[in-house]
Amino acid sequence: MDIRHATVLYFSPSGTTERTAKAIAKGTGLPCNFVDLLAQPDYTDHFAPDELVLVCMPVFGGRLPSACPALFQHLTAENSPAVGVVVYGNREYEDAGVELLDLLSAQGFIPFSSAAVVAQHSLFPKVAAGRPSQKDIAELEQFGQQIQGKLSTFSPHGITAPPMPGNRPYRDFAGVPIKPRTSSACTKCGVCVKICPADAIPASNPQITDEKKCISCTACVSGCPAGARSFGGFLYKLAGVAFTKKNSKPKQSEFYFSI
Ligand SMILES: Cc1cc2nc3c(=O)[nH]c(=O)nc-3n(C[C@H](O)[C@H](O)[C@H](O)COP(=O)(O)O)c2cc1C
């Protein structure tokens, strides 16, 4: 099929999913329209059969972040070829990959490729620190080239989902008890209020976090221009030491095709 351009959709609270998406997109060599779903949660589009769609999401608790499935309600497709990529912090991705492929299929996309990509852990950044590395980026660009190569033979008929590991029903994930704190450096500028995908930071007082709503995604920590939001405390540090030790062995990204 003659595919001339791509749309690249990503949800990336701490930036590694965005870097992953951009490296894969570069490898395809196609002109791309990039959509940051954290900044544009209401982004609405209908994709034609001759458009490639690349969707990249981080893994939270072996699932997609709870804010992500709702984003798909505005995205529909007419048998458009799609690639689903999950980005995870060197622990496990469990059911997140199949969850993403299922969401794509439900909206009319034809997922013919997928990947589980290793990146720095956003809650415990000593795990897979600095990834995606230059070597990872080269591998992601190569994956993009492979995607481009497959497109010429793509036909929407008779394609099964890429053979990505994962279980249905998906595992439960009720969130983590680690929530961001705000320091006295906060200027109440409101950047975090706008960026929070869970509506957990009140505009009336951005120094507060509604811990029941917060999904610990790290968007406010990465996005605060004053560096006033962070994770901390004795239990966080203790959990970090054990978690880092347990997940220190570097994992490799995995790439799947069904054609
Ligand atoms: C709440 C939360 C849960 C996470 N759960 C997992 C997990 O189950 N497995 C894993 O390997 N990494 C996990 N991570 C790490 C992220 O998947 C990883 O750091 C990813 O690169 C973050 O993407 P981003 O930089 O685009 O935000 C979790 C991170 C957060 C914030």
The ligand as an SDF file (V2000), in Angstrom:
LIG
                    3D

 31 33  0  0  0  0  0  0  0  0999 V2000
    2.9180    5.0420   38.3200 C   0  0  0  0  0  0  0  0  0  0  0  0
    3.9930    4.3590   37.5250 C   0  0  0  0  0  0  0  0  0  0  0  0
    3.9540    2.9760   37.3510 C   0  0  0  0  0  0  0  0  0  0  0  0
    4.9390    2.3390   36.5920 C   0  0  0  0  0  0  0  0  0  0  0  0
    4.8710    0.9800   36.4150 N   0  0  0  0  0  0  0  0  0  0  0  0
    5.8230    0.3470   35.6910 C   0  0  0  0  0  0  0  0  0  0  0  0
    5.7600   -1.0700   35.4860 C   0  0  0  0  0  0  0  0  0  0  0  0
    4.8060   -1.7530   35.8320 O   0  0  0  0  0  0  0  0  0  0  0  0
    6.8000   -1.6670   34.8540 N   0  0  0  0  0  0  0  0  0  0  0  0
    7.9050   -0.9520   34.4340 C   0  0  0  0  0  0  0  0  0  0  0  0
    8.8370   -1.5590   33.9390 O   0  0  0  0  0  0  0  0  0  0  0  0
    7.9490    0.4030   34.5380 N   0  0  0  0  0  0  0  0  0  0  0  0
    6.9300    1.0690   35.1540 C   0  0  0  0  0  0  0  0  0  0  0  0
    6.9680    2.4310   35.2760 N   0  0  0  0  0  0  0  0  0  0  0  0
    8.0340    3.1690   34.6030 C   0  0  0  0  0  0  0  0  0  0  0  0
    7.5590    3.7610   33.2660 C   0  0  0  0  0  0  0  0  0  0  0  0
    6.8540    2.8250   32.5100 O   0  0  0  0  0  0  0  0  0  0  0  0
    8.7490    4.2340   32.4480 C   0  0  0  0  0  0  0  0  0  0  0  0
    9.6140    5.0270   33.2210 O   0  0  0  0  0  0  0  0  0  0  0  0
    8.3660    4.9900   31.2120 C   0  0  0  0  0  0  0  0  0  0  0  0
    9.5560    5.1870   30.4710 O   0  0  0  0  0  0  0  0  0  0  0  0
    7.7510    6.3450   31.5350 C   0  0  0  0  0  0  0  0  0  0  0  0
    7.4290    7.0280   30.3440 O   0  0  0  0  0  0  0  0  0  0  0  0
    7.5350    8.6320   30.2210 P   0  0  0  0  0  0  0  0  0  0  0  0
    8.9780    8.9880   30.4050 O   0  0  0  0  0  0  0  0  0  0  0  0
    7.0630    8.8990   28.8390 O   0  0  0  0  0  0  0  0  0  0  0  0
    6.6530    9.1910   31.2870 O   0  0  0  0  0  0  0  0  0  0  0  0
    5.9950    3.1040   36.0200 C   0  0  0  0  0  0  0  0  0  0  0  0
    6.0300    4.4860   36.1890 C   0  0  0  0  0  0  0  0  0  0  0  0
    5.0310    5.1200   36.9160 C   0  0  0  0  0  0  0  0  0  0  0  0
    5.0680    6.6070   37.0580 C   0  0  0  0  0  0  0  0  0  0  0  0
  1  2  1  0
  2  3  1  0
  2 30  2  0
  3  4  2  0
  4  5  1  0
  4 28  1  0
  5  6  2  0
  6  7  1  0
  6 13  1  0
  7  8  2  0
  7  9  1  0
  9 10  1  0
 10 11  2  0
 10 12  1  0
 12 13  2  0
 13 14  1  0
 14 15  1  0
 14 28  1  0
 15 16  1  0
 16 17  1  0
 16 18  1  0
 18 19  1  0
 18 20  1  0
 20 21  1  0
 20 22  1  0
 22 23  1  0
 23 24  1  0
 24 25  2  0
 24 26  1  0
 24 27  1  0
 28 29  2  0
 29 30  1  0
 30 31  1  0
M  END
$$$$
